[in-house]
Amino acid sequence: MSNTVVAGTKIPCRVSRTLDVGDFSMLHQLTWFNMAVHSNSEYAKNTWFKERSLAAPVIFVVADGLVHHADTVAYLLEQDGYEIYAYVGIDNVKITTPVLFGDTLTAEAEVVDFRATKNPNMNLLIYRNKCYNQRGQQVIEYQTTMMAKKME
């Protein structure tokens, strides 16, 4: 086994995603984030960004989906003989720029730590994700902790 999963290792995020009106409607209805700033165009015209924006928890879901698309995290762990066992937590979430209709998001993730637990078959994977729009503005940053199990 190699030591691929170490602090500083880049997690390859191979896709970007443009969010359109249909995405906004579907995601907000699915999550019940229907506050006026997200669902009422007339109300949103009087906000500082002049149009509806994507709700912060929904931004997280899209950003994390970009990291896990095509099983990039699973493939990275597999190189060291581990597999994803559980999603443990999310910390230090910061929404830094609103996401608006037509924004294209791209993720840049890297390993912060990969360490043993008390259980010799389990490790903790901690990674940081920063997601950017097409203008290079960071829209979200957060840290995720996952449990990784040694493959048999």
C-alpha positions as YAML, in Angstrom:
chain: A
units: angstrom
residues:
- id: 1
  name: MET
  ca: [0.00, 0.00, 0.00]
- id: 2
  name: SER
  ca: [1.14, 3.52, -0.73]
- id: 3
  name: ASN
  ca: [0.83, 6.60, 1.47]
- id: 4
  name: THR
  ca: [-1.29, 8.63, -0.92]
- id: 5
  name: VAL
  ca: [-3.65, 10.10, 1.67]
- id: 6
  name: VAL
  ca: [-1.57, 12.63, 3.60]
- id: 7
  name: ALA
  ca: [-2.06, 16.25, 4.61]
- id: 8
  name: GLY
  ca: [-1.86, 18.48, 1.56]
- id: 9
  name: THR
  ca: [-2.96, 15.81, -0.92]
- id: 10
  name: LYS
  ca: [-5.26, 17.39, -3.51]
- id: 11
  name: ILE
  ca: [-8.57, 15.62, -4.02]
- id: 12
  name: PRO
  ca: [-9.23, 15.66, -7.77]
- id: 13
  name: CYS
  ca: [-12.51, 17.49, -8.40]
- id: 14
  name: ARG
  ca: [-13.05, 16.78, -12.08]
- id: 15
  name: VAL
  ca: [-16.35, 18.53, -12.79]
- id: 16
  name: SER
  ca: [-17.97, 21.94, -12.46]
- id: 17
  name: ARG
  ca: [-21.69, 22.65, -12.30]
- id: 18
  name: THR
  ca: [-23.74, 25.56, -13.67]
- id: 19
  name: LEU
  ca: [-26.86, 26.18, -11.60]
- id: 20
  name: ASP
  ca: [-29.90, 27.44, -13.48]
- id: 21
  name: VAL
  ca: [-33.48, 28.35, -12.53]
- id: 22
  name: GLY
  ca: [-34.58, 24.70, -12.57]
- id: 23
  name: ASP
  ca: [-31.79, 23.72, -10.17]
- id: 24
  name: PHE
  ca: [-32.75, 26.54, -7.80]
- id: 25
  name: SER
  ca: [-36.42, 25.54, -7.79]
- id: 26
  name: MET
  ca: [-35.75, 21.83, -7.36]
- id: 27
  name: LEU
  ca: [-33.15, 22.25, -4.62]
- id: 28
  name: HIS
  ca: [-35.19, 24.74, -2.63]
- id: 29
  name: GLN
  ca: [-38.37, 22.67, -2.83]
- id: 30
  name: LEU
  ca: [-36.50, 19.53, -1.84]
- id: 31
  name: THR
  ca: [-34.91, 21.18, 1.21]
- id: 32
  name: TRP
  ca: [-37.78, 23.51, 2.18]
- id: 33
  name: PHE
  ca: [-35.49, 26.54, 2.11]
- id: 34
  name: ASN
  ca: [-38.23, 28.77, 0.77]
- id: 35
  name: MET
  ca: [-37.40, 32.07, 2.45]
- id: 36
  name: ALA
  ca: [-38.35, 35.07, 0.31]
- id: 37
  name: VAL
  ca: [-34.73, 35.89, -0.55]
- id: 38
  name: HIS
  ca: [-34.51, 32.45, -2.21]
- id: 39
  name: SER
  ca: [-38.00, 32.01, -3.65]
- id: 40
  name: ASN
  ca: [-39.54, 35.44, -4.34]
- id: 41
  name: SER
  ca: [-38.08, 37.34, -7.30]
- id: 42
  name: GLU
  ca: [-39.85, 40.59, -6.42]
- id: 43
  name: TYR
  ca: [-38.60, 40.52, -2.84]
- id: 44
  name: ALA
  ca: [-35.07, 39.63, -3.97]
- id: 45
  name: LYS
  ca: [-34.93, 42.73, -6.23]
- id: 46
  name: ASN
  ca: [-34.64, 44.79, -3.04]
- id: 47
  name: THR
  ca: [-31.73, 42.82, -1.60]
- id: 48
  name: TRP
  ca: [-28.10, 43.83, -2.05]
- id: 49
  name: PHE
  ca: [-27.58, 41.25, -4.84]
- id: 50
  name: LYS
  ca: [-30.83, 42.19, -6.68]
- id: 51
  name: GLU
  ca: [-31.99, 38.63, -7.49]
- id: 52
  name: ARG
  ca: [-32.78, 35.33, -5.80]
- id: 53
  name: SER
  ca: [-29.82, 33.48, -4.31]
- id: 54
  name: LEU
  ca: [-29.23, 29.85, -3.46]
- id: 55
  name: ALA
  ca: [-29.69, 29.02, 0.25]
- id: 56
  name: ALA
  ca: [-26.48, 28.36, 2.17]
- id: 57
  name: PRO
  ca: [-27.23, 24.72, 3.10]
- id: 58
  name: VAL
  ca: [-28.02, 24.00, -0.54]
- id: 59
  name: ILE
  ca: [-24.69, 25.58, -1.58]
- id: 60
  name: PHE
  ca: [-23.01, 23.07, 0.74]
- id: 61
  name: VAL
  ca: [-24.83, 20.12, -0.86]
- id: 62
  name: VAL
  ca: [-23.76, 21.18, -4.35]
- id: 63
  name: ALA
  ca: [-20.16, 21.88, -3.25]
- id: 64
  name: ASP
  ca: [-19.79, 18.53, -1.51]
- id: 65
  name: GLY
  ca: [-21.34, 16.76, -4.48]
- id: 66
  name: LEU
  ca: [-18.58, 18.26, -6.64]
- id: 67
  name: VAL
  ca: [-15.97, 16.71, -4.34]
- id: 68
  name: HIS
  ca: [-17.59, 13.26, -4.32]
- id: 69
  name: HIS
  ca: [-18.56, 13.17, -8.01]
- id: 70
  name: ALA
  ca: [-17.22, 10.03, -9.70]
- id: 71
  name: ASP
  ca: [-16.18, 8.67, -6.28]
- id: 72
  name: THR
  ca: [-13.00, 10.77, -6.18]
- id: 73
  name: VAL
  ca: [-12.67, 10.48, -2.37]
- id: 74
  name: ALA
  ca: [-13.42, 6.75, -2.47]
- id: 75
  name: TYR
  ca: [-10.79, 6.23, -5.18]
- id: 76
  name: LEU
  ca: [-8.20, 8.23, -3.24]
- id: 77
  name: LEU
  ca: [-8.79, 6.15, -0.09]
- id: 78
  name: GLU
  ca: [-8.75, 2.91, -2.07]
- id: 79
  name: GLN
  ca: [-5.15, 3.61, -3.14]
- id: 80
  name: ASP
  ca: [-4.12, 3.24, 0.52]
- id: 81
  name: GLY
  ca: [-6.40, 0.26, 1.19]
- id: 82
  name: TYR
  ca: [-9.32, 2.11, 2.80]
- id: 83
  name: GLU
  ca: [-12.97, 2.69, 1.95]
- id: 84
  name: ILE
  ca: [-15.49, 5.28, 3.11]
- id: 85
  name: TYR
  ca: [-17.33, 3.99, 6.16]
- id: 86
  name: ALA
  ca: [-19.25, 7.00, 7.49]
- id: 87
  name: TYR
  ca: [-19.71, 10.73, 7.09]
- id: 88
  name: VAL
  ca: [-18.90, 11.99, 10.60]
- id: 89
  name: GLY
  ca: [-19.18, 15.77, 10.55]
- id: 90
  name: ILE
  ca: [-18.90, 19.17, 8.93]
- id: 91
  name: ASP
  ca: [-17.07, 22.05, 10.60]
- id: 92
  name: ASN
  ca: [-16.20, 25.69, 10.01]
- id: 93
  name: VAL
  ca: [-18.73, 26.32, 7.23]
- id: 94
  name: LYS
  ca: [-18.35, 29.82, 5.77]
- id: 95
  name: ILE
  ca: [-20.50, 31.17, 2.96]
- id: 96
  name: THR
  ca: [-18.47, 34.00, 1.46]
- id: 97
  name: THR
  ca: [-20.34, 35.00, -1.73]
- id: 98
  name: PRO
  ca: [-23.96, 34.44, -2.81]
- id: 99
  name: VAL
  ca: [-24.68, 31.90, -5.54]
- id: 100
  name: LEU
  ca: [-26.96, 33.33, -8.23]
- id: 101
  name: PHE
  ca: [-28.70, 31.99, -11.36]
- id: 102
  name: GLY
  ca: [-26.18, 30.88, -13.94]
- id: 103
  name: ASP
  ca: [-23.21, 30.62, -11.58]
- id: 104
  name: THR
  ca: [-20.83, 27.76, -12.35]
- id: 105
  name: LEU
  ca: [-19.26, 26.20, -9.26]
- id: 106
  name: THR
  ca: [-15.92, 24.41, -9.09]
- id: 107
  name: ALA
  ca: [-14.49, 22.69, -6.01]
- id: 108
  name: GLU
  ca: [-10.91, 22.56, -4.78]
- id: 109
  name: ALA
  ca: [-10.45, 20.06, -1.97]
- id: 110
  name: GLU
  ca: [-7.44, 18.79, -0.10]
- id: 111
  name: VAL
  ca: [-6.66, 16.42, 2.74]
- id: 112
  name: VAL
  ca: [-6.10, 18.13, 6.10]
- id: 113
  name: ASP
  ca: [-5.43, 14.96, 8.09]
- id: 114
  name: PHE
  ca: [-5.65, 11.18, 7.82]
- id: 115
  name: ARG
  ca: [-5.09, 9.56, 11.17]
- id: 116
  name: ALA
  ca: [-5.71, 6.36, 13.11]
- id: 117
  name: THR
  ca: [-8.49, 5.99, 15.66]
- id: 118
  name: LYS
  ca: [-8.66, 3.74, 18.71]
- id: 119
  name: ASN
  ca: [-10.05, 1.06, 16.41]
- id: 120
  name: PRO
  ca: [-7.09, -0.31, 14.41]
- id: 121
  name: ASN
  ca: [-9.33, -0.87, 11.37]
- id: 122
  name: MET
  ca: [-10.54, 2.74, 11.21]
- id: 123
  name: ASN
  ca: [-8.98, 6.08, 10.30]
- id: 124
  name: LEU
  ca: [-10.38, 9.60, 10.22]
- id: 125
  name: LEU
  ca: [-10.14, 11.49, 6.95]
- id: 126
  name: ILE
  ca: [-10.43, 15.25, 7.29]
- id: 127
  name: TYR
  ca: [-10.57, 17.36, 4.15]
- id: 128
  name: ARG
  ca: [-11.12, 21.04, 3.39]
- id: 129
  name: ASN
  ca: [-13.20, 22.14, 0.43]
- id: 130
  name: LYS
  ca: [-13.25, 25.59, -1.12]
- id: 131
  name: CYS
  ca: [-15.73, 26.15, -3.91]
- id: 132
  name: TYR
  ca: [-15.51, 29.00, -6.43]
- id: 133
  name: ASN
  ca: [-17.82, 30.57, -9.00]
- id: 134
  name: GLN
  ca: [-16.87, 31.30, -12.61]
- id: 135
  name: ARG
  ca: [-15.53, 34.72, -11.57]
- id: 136
  name: GLY
  ca: [-13.00, 33.10, -9.21]
- id: 137
  name: GLN
  ca: [-14.90, 34.26, -6.11]
- id: 138
  name: GLN
  ca: [-14.92, 31.78, -3.26]
- id: 139
  name: VAL
  ca: [-18.55, 30.96, -2.38]
- id: 140
  name: ILE
  ca: [-18.09, 28.41, 0.42]
- id: 141
  name: GLU
  ca: [-15.39, 26.86, 2.57]
- id: 142
  name: TYR
  ca: [-15.78, 24.04, 5.07]
- id: 143
  name: GLN
  ca: [-14.06, 21.03, 6.57]
- id: 144
  name: THR
  ca: [-15.45, 17.48, 6.49]
- id: 145
  name: THR
  ca: [-14.58, 14.50, 8.69]
- id: 146
  name: MET
  ca: [-15.19, 10.98, 7.41]
- id: 147
  name: MET
  ca: [-14.51, 7.57, 8.90]
- id: 148
  name: ALA
  ca: [-12.44, 5.32, 6.64]
- id: 149
  name: LYS
  ca: [-12.28, 1.54, 7.16]
- id: 150
  name: LYS
  ca: [-9.41, -0.72, 6.15]
- id: 151
  name: MET
  ca: [-10.45, -2.88, 3.23]
- id: 152
  name: GLU
  ca: [-10.43, -6.62, 3.85]
...
